[in-house]
Amino acid sequence: MAFPQITGTLKKKIITDITVAFSIGGVAAAYWWYGVHNGMAKTRDDWYVEYEKRKNQDE
């Protein structure tokens, strides 16, 4: 009894793994950029605006 030849399975698995990895990475990067980075940048920018206002009031 001979087993049927398996062809293309490894190629399909590699393509699937790479596609899933890039998709998850892209979602994680977008979450970090829009959820974390932009929030930190806004906090920093707001602090500098307040700093400049206090600096100008002291002069």
Gaussian input, Z-matrix of N, CA and C with variables (Angstrom, degrees):
# hf/3-21g

backbone

0 1
 N
 C     1     B1
 C     2     B2     1     A1
 N     3     B3     2     A2     1     D1
 C     4     B4     3     A3     2     D2
 C     5     B5     4     A4     3     D3
 N     6     B6     5     A5     4     D4
 C     7     B7     6     A6     5     D5
 C     8     B8     7     A7     6     D6
 N     9     B9     8     A8     7     D7
 C    10    B10     9     A9     8     D8
 C    11    B11    10    A10     9     D9
 N    12    B12    11    A11    10    D10
 C    13    B13    12    A12    11    D11
 C    14    B14    13    A13    12    D12
 N    15    B15    14    A14    13    D13
 C    16    B16    15    A15    14    D14
 C    17    B17    16    A16    15    D15
 N    18    B18    17    A17    16    D16
 C    19    B19    18    A18    17    D17
 C    20    B20    19    A19    18    D18
 N    21    B21    20    A20    19    D19
 C    22    B22    21    A21    20    D20
 C    23    B23    22    A22    21    D21
 N    24    B24    23    A23    22    D22
 C    25    B25    24    A24    23    D23
 C    26    B26    25    A25    24    D24
 N    27    B27    26    A26    25    D25
 C    28    B28    27    A27    26    D26
 C    29    B29    28    A28    27    D27
 N    30    B30    29    A29    28    D28
 C    31    B31    30    A30    29    D29
 C    32    B32    31    A31    30    D30
 N    33    B33    32    A32    31    D31
 C    34    B34    33    A33    32    D32
 C    35    B35    34    A34    33    D33
 N    36    B36    35    A35    34    D34
 C    37    B37    36    A36    35    D35
 C    38    B38    37    A37    36    D36
 N    39    B39    38    A38    37    D37
 C    40    B40    39    A39    38    D38
 C    41    B41    40    A40    39    D39
 N    42    B42    41    A41    40    D40
 C    43    B43    42    A42    41    D41
 C    44    B44    43    A43    42    D42
 N    45    B45    44    A44    43    D43
 C    46    B46    45    A45    44    D44
 C    47    B47    46    A46    45    D45
 N    48    B48    47    A47    46    D46
 C    49    B49    48    A48    47    D47
 C    50    B50    49    A49    48    D48
 N    51    B51    50    A50    49    D49
 C    52    B52    51    A51    50    D50
 C    53    B53    52    A52    51    D51
 N    54    B54    53    A53    52    D52
 C    55    B55    54    A54    53    D53
 C    56    B56    55    A55    54    D54
 N    57    B57    56    A56    55    D55
 C    58    B58    57    A57    56    D56
 C    59    B59    58    A58    57    D57
 N    60    B60    59    A59    58    D58
 C    61    B61    60    A60    59    D59
 C    62    B62    61    A61    60    D60
 N    63    B63    62    A62    61    D61
 C    64    B64    63    A63    62    D62
 C    65    B65    64    A64    63    D63
 N    66    B66    65    A65    64    D64
 C    67    B67    66    A66    65    D65
 C    68    B68    67    A67    66    D66
 N    69    B69    68    A68    67    D67
 C    70    B70    69    A69    68    D68
 C    71    B71    70    A70    69    D69
 N    72    B72    71    A71    70    D70
 C    73    B73    72    A72    71    D71
 C    74    B74    73    A73    72    D72
 N    75    B75    74    A74    73    D73
 C    76    B76    75    A75    74    D74
 C    77    B77    76    A76    75    D75
 N    78    B78    77    A77    76    D76
 C    79    B79    78    A78    77    D77
 C    80    B80    79    A79    78    D78
 N    81    B81    80    A80    79    D79
 C    82    B82    81    A81    80    D80
 C    83    B83    82    A82    81    D81
 N    84    B84    83    A83    82    D82
 C    85    B85    84    A84    83    D83
 C    86    B86    85    A85    84    D84
 N    87    B87    86    A86    85    D85
 C    88    B88    87    A87    86    D86
 C    89    B89    88    A88    87    D87
 N    90    B90    89    A89    88    D88
 C    91    B91    90    A90    89    D89
 C    92    B92    91    A91    90    D90
 N    93    B93    92    A92    91    D91
 C    94    B94    93    A93    92    D92
 C    95    B95    94    A94    93    D93
 N    96    B96    95    A95    94    D94
 C    97    B97    96    A96    95    D95
 C    98    B98    97    A97    96    D96
 N    99    B99    98    A98    97    D97
 C   100   B100    99    A99    98    D98
 C   101   B101   100   A100    99    D99
 N   102   B102   101   A101   100   D100
 C   103   B103   102   A102   101   D101
 C   104   B104   103   A103   102   D102
 N   105   B105   104   A104   103   D103
 C   106   B106   105   A105   104   D104
 C   107   B107   106   A106   105   D105
 N   108   B108   107   A107   106   D106
 C   109   B109   108   A108   107   D107
 C   110   B110   109   A109   108   D108
 N   111   B111   110   A110   109   D109
 C   112   B112   111   A111   110   D110
 C   113   B113   112   A112   111   D111
 N   114   B114   113   A113   112   D112
 C   115   B115   114   A114   113   D113
 C   116   B116   115   A115   114   D114
 N   117   B117   116   A116   115   D115
 C   118   B118   117   A117   116   D116
 C   119   B119   118   A118   117   D117
 N   120   B120   119   A119   118   D118
 C   121   B121   120   A120   119   D119
 C   122   B122   121   A121   120   D120
 N   123   B123   122   A122   121   D121
 C   124   B124   123   A123   122   D122
 C   125   B125   124   A124   123   D123
 N   126   B126   125   A125   124   D124
 C   127   B127   126   A126   125   D125
 C   128   B128   127   A127   126   D126
 N   129   B129   128   A128   127   D127
 C   130   B130   129   A129   128   D128
 C   131   B131   130   A130   129   D129
 N   132   B132   131   A131   130   D130
 C   133   B133   132   A132   131   D131
 C   134   B134   133   A133   132   D132
 N   135   B135   134   A134   133   D133
 C   136   B136   135   A135   134   D134
 C   137   B137   136   A136   135   D135
 N   138   B138   137   A137   136   D136
 C   139   B139   138   A138   137   D137
 C   140   B140   139   A139   138   D138
 N   141   B141   140   A140   139   D139
 C   142   B142   141   A141   140   D140
 C   143   B143   142   A142   141   D141
 N   144   B144   143   A143   142   D142
 C   145   B145   144   A144   143   D143
 C   146   B146   145   A145   144   D144
 N   147   B147   146   A146   145   D145
 C   148   B148   147   A147   146   D146
 C   149   B149   148   A148   147   D147
 N   150   B150   149   A149   148   D148
 C   151   B151   150   A150   149   D149
 C   152   B152   151   A151   150   D150
 N   153   B153   152   A152   151   D151
 C   154   B154   153   A153   152   D152
 C   155   B155   154   A154   153   D153
 N   156   B156   155   A155   154   D154
 C   157   B157   156   A156   155   D155
 C   158   B158   157   A157   156   D156
 N   159   B159   158   A158   157   D157
 C   160   B160   159   A159   158   D158
 C   161   B161   160   A160   159   D159
 N   162   B162   161   A161   160   D160
 C   163   B163   162   A162   161   D161
 C   164   B164   163   A163   162   D162
 N   165   B165   164   A164   163   D163
 C   166   B166   165   A165   164   D164
 C   167   B167   166   A166   165   D165
 N   168   B168   167   A167   166   D166
 C   169   B169   168   A168   167   D167
 C   170   B170   169   A169   168   D168
 N   171   B171   170   A170   169   D169
 C   172   B172   171   A171   170   D170
 C   173   B173   172   A172   171   D171
 N   174   B174   173   A173   172   D172
 C   175   B175   174   A174   173   D173
 C   176   B176   175   A175   174   D174

   B1=1.4493
   B2=1.5207
   B3=1.3016
   B4=1.4511
   B5=1.5342
   B6=1.3023
   B7=1.4565
   B8=1.5229
   B9=1.3277
   B10=1.4669
   B11=1.5263
   B12=1.2908
   B13=1.4574
   B14=1.5342
   B15=1.3353
   B16=1.4576
   B17=1.5193
   B18=1.3228
   B19=1.4542
   B20=1.5157
   B21=1.3085
   B22=1.4477
   B23=1.5195
   B24=1.3125
   B25=1.4577
   B26=1.5196
   B27=1.3200
   B28=1.4585
   B29=1.5247
   B30=1.3241
   B31=1.4598
   B32=1.5258
   B33=1.3184
   B34=1.4601
   B35=1.5275
   B36=1.3093
   B37=1.4666
   B38=1.5296
   B39=1.3084
   B40=1.4611
   B41=1.5270
   B42=1.3197
   B43=1.4660
   B44=1.5289
   B45=1.3320
   B46=1.4610
   B47=1.5241
   B48=1.3347
   B49=1.4643
   B50=1.5273
   B51=1.3147
   B52=1.4648
   B53=1.5268
   B54=1.3243
   B55=1.4651
   B56=1.5248
   B57=1.3133
   B58=1.4647
   B59=1.5263
   B60=1.3217
   B61=1.4630
   B62=1.5263
   B63=1.3233
   B64=1.4594
   B65=1.5274
   B66=1.3110
   B67=1.4677
   B68=1.5228
   B69=1.3253
   B70=1.4636
   B71=1.5274
   B72=1.3201
   B73=1.4628
   B74=1.5107
   B75=1.3235
   B76=1.4574
   B77=1.5190
   B78=1.3182
   B79=1.4682
   B80=1.5264
   B81=1.3242
   B82=1.4673
   B83=1.5266
   B84=1.3155
   B85=1.4653
   B86=1.5263
   B87=1.3205
   B88=1.4603
   B89=1.5252
   B90=1.3334
   B91=1.4735
   B92=1.5208
   B93=1.3344
   B94=1.4588
   B95=1.5261
   B96=1.3347
   B97=1.4630
   B98=1.5229
   B99=1.3408
   B100=1.4596
   B101=1.5259
   B102=1.3181
   B103=1.4514
   B104=1.5105
   B105=1.3202
   B106=1.4615
   B107=1.5265
   B108=1.3123
   B109=1.4628
   B110=1.5256
   B111=1.3242
   B112=1.4696
   B113=1.5200
   B114=1.3189
   B115=1.4585
   B116=1.5231
   B117=1.3319
   B118=1.4640
   B119=1.5267
   B120=1.3159
   B121=1.4609
   B122=1.5270
   B123=1.3225
   B124=1.4622
   B125=1.5287
   B126=1.3223
   B127=1.4640
   B128=1.5227
   B129=1.3198
   B130=1.4628
   B131=1.5187
   B132=1.3270
   B133=1.4640
   B134=1.5286
   B135=1.3329
   B136=1.4651
   B137=1.5224
   B138=1.3241
   B139=1.4644
   B140=1.5315
   B141=1.3261
   B142=1.4618
   B143=1.5320
   B144=1.3335
   B145=1.4634
   B146=1.5258
   B147=1.3164
   B148=1.4681
   B149=1.5328
   B150=1.3190
   B151=1.4717
   B152=1.5285
   B153=1.3259
   B154=1.4649
   B155=1.5353
   B156=1.3280
   B157=1.4594
   B158=1.5207
   B159=1.3579
   B160=1.4682
   B161=1.5237
   B162=1.3189
   B163=1.4547
   B164=1.5443
   B165=1.3233
   B166=1.4610
   B167=1.5369
   B168=1.3181
   B169=1.4682
   B170=1.5246
   B171=1.3165
   B172=1.4633
   B173=1.5193
   B174=1.2896
   B175=1.4747
   B176=1.4641
   A1=108.62
   A2=116.86
   A3=121.97
   A4=109.29
   A5=113.82
   A6=119.51
   A7=109.20
   A8=118.04
   A9=119.48
   A10=110.11
   A11=114.46
   A12=119.94
   A13=109.42
   A14=115.93
   A15=121.22
   A16=107.49
   A17=116.58
   A18=120.17
   A19=109.88
   A20=115.84
   A21=121.22
   A22=114.92
   A23=118.91
   A24=120.81
   A25=111.36
   A26=117.40
   A27=120.72
   A28=110.96
   A29=116.94
   A30=121.03
   A31=110.75
   A32=117.84
   A33=121.65
   A34=110.54
   A35=117.08
   A36=121.48
   A37=110.23
   A38=117.51
   A39=120.86
   A40=110.52
   A41=117.23
   A42=120.82
   A43=110.30
   A44=116.86
   A45=120.55
   A46=110.91
   A47=117.33
   A48=121.28
   A49=111.27
   A50=117.23
   A51=120.68
   A52=110.29
   A53=117.06
   A54=120.97
   A55=111.14
   A56=117.19
   A57=121.18
   A58=110.14
   A59=117.58
   A60=121.02
   A61=111.36
   A62=117.60
   A63=120.58
   A64=111.40
   A65=117.37
   A66=120.67
   A67=110.86
   A68=117.26
   A69=121.05
   A70=109.99
   A71=117.56
   A72=120.75
   A73=112.41
   A74=117.14
   A75=120.84
   A76=112.09
   A77=116.62
   A78=120.38
   A79=109.87
   A80=117.23
   A81=120.54
   A82=111.03
   A83=117.50
   A84=120.94
   A85=110.76
   A86=117.71
   A87=120.98
   A88=110.71
   A89=116.91
   A90=120.26
   A91=110.00
   A92=117.11
   A93=119.65
   A94=110.60
   A95=117.17
   A96=120.40
   A97=111.62
   A98=116.13
   A99=119.57
   A100=112.59
   A101=118.57
   A102=120.92
   A103=114.14
   A104=117.61
   A105=121.04
   A106=111.19
   A107=117.17
   A108=121.65
   A109=111.89
   A110=117.27
   A111=119.66
   A112=111.35
   A113=118.06
   A114=120.80
   A115=111.93
   A116=116.56
   A117=120.18
   A118=110.67
   A119=117.81
   A120=121.29
   A121=110.65
   A122=117.53
   A123=120.66
   A124=110.39
   A125=116.95
   A126=120.78
   A127=110.32
   A128=116.25
   A129=120.81
   A130=111.22
   A131=116.94
   A132=120.92
   A133=111.24
   A134=116.97
   A135=120.37
   A136=110.92
   A137=116.73
   A138=120.44
   A139=110.57
   A140=117.16
   A141=120.49
   A142=112.00
   A143=117.38
   A144=120.57
   A145=109.34
   A146=117.62
   A147=121.61
   A148=111.02
   A149=116.18
   A150=120.84
   A151=110.84
   A152=115.95
   A153=119.76
   A154=111.21
   A155=117.85
   A156=120.89
   A157=110.43
   A158=117.45
   A159=120.76
   A160=110.63
   A161=116.47
   A162=120.94
   A163=110.88
   A164=116.83
   A165=121.67
   A166=111.48
   A167=117.23
   A168=119.81
   A169=111.28
   A170=117.05
   A171=121.10
   A172=112.35
   A173=117.72
   A174=120.73
   A175=113.58
   D1=122.06
   D2=-178.25
   D3=-102.37
   D4=144.13
   D5=177.50
   D6=-86.73
   D7=146.03
   D8=178.24
   D9=-68.56
   D10=146.81
   D11=-178.24
   D12=-71.97
   D13=135.26
   D14=178.81
   D15=-98.21
   D16=115.85
   D17=-179.50
   D18=-126.16
   D19=139.38
   D20=175.62
   D21=81.63
   D22=-3.38
   D23=-176.97
   D24=-67.05
   D25=-44.70
   D26=-178.97
   D27=-64.90
   D28=-41.46
   D29=179.21
   D30=-62.65
   D31=-43.47
   D32=178.90
   D33=-64.54
   D34=-40.18
   D35=-179.33
   D36=-66.26
   D37=-42.47
   D38=179.56
   D39=-64.73
   D40=-45.02
   D41=179.38
   D42=-61.96
   D43=-42.25
   D44=178.32
   D45=-63.21
   D46=-45.47
   D47=-179.61
   D48=-61.52
   D49=-43.79
   D50=-179.02
   D51=-66.68
   D52=-42.09
   D53=179.46
   D54=-62.79
   D55=-44.69
   D56=179.50
   D57=-65.37
   D58=-41.81
   D59=-179.17
   D60=-63.26
   D61=-45.02
   D62=178.79
   D63=-66.63
   D64=-36.61
   D65=178.83
   D66=-65.30
   D67=-48.52
   D68=179.19
   D69=-64.24
   D70=-40.57
   D71=177.80
   D72=-63.58
   D73=-40.03
   D74=178.76
   D75=-66.24
   D76=-40.96
   D77=178.11
   D78=-65.90
   D79=-43.39
   D80=179.61
   D81=-64.48
   D82=-40.09
   D83=179.37
   D84=-66.56
   D85=-41.47
   D86=178.66
   D87=-64.84
   D88=-41.39
   D89=177.08
   D90=-61.05
   D91=-45.51
   D92=-178.97
   D93=-63.58
   D94=-43.96
   D95=-176.35
   D96=-65.64
   D97=-50.21
   D98=-175.20
   D99=-84.30
   D100=-27.73
   D101=-176.79
   D102=-92.67
   D103=-37.41
   D104=-173.82
   D105=-106.94
   D106=-56.15
   D107=-173.51
   D108=-61.97
   D109=-48.97
   D110=-178.39
   D111=-63.16
   D112=-35.93
   D113=176.99
   D114=-65.09
   D115=-42.57
   D116=178.18
   D117=-66.90
   D118=-39.65
   D119=-179.92
   D120=-66.23
   D121=-38.94
   D122=178.36
   D123=-65.55
   D124=-41.71
   D125=177.97
   D126=-61.71
   D127=-43.75
   D128=178.88
   D129=-63.56
   D130=-46.34
   D131=-178.95
   D132=-63.93
   D133=-40.06
   D134=177.26
   D135=-62.52
   D136=-39.16
   D137=178.96
   D138=-62.98
   D139=-42.96
   D140=179.61
   D141=-66.14
   D142=-35.42
   D143=176.89
   D144=-64.05
   D145=-46.45
   D146=178.06
   D147=-63.63
   D148=-39.18
   D149=179.01
   D150=-61.65
   D151=-45.03
   D152=178.88
   D153=-64.05
   D154=-38.65
   D155=177.88
   D156=-62.79
   D157=-46.08
   D158=179.29
   D159=-65.02
   D160=-38.78
   D161=-179.70
   D162=-63.81
   D163=-41.50
   D164=-179.51
   D165=-72.16
   D166=-30.44
   D167=178.15
   D168=-71.35
   D169=-33.25
   D170=-179.49
   D171=-71.79
   D172=-23.43
   D173=-176.31
   D174=-80.80

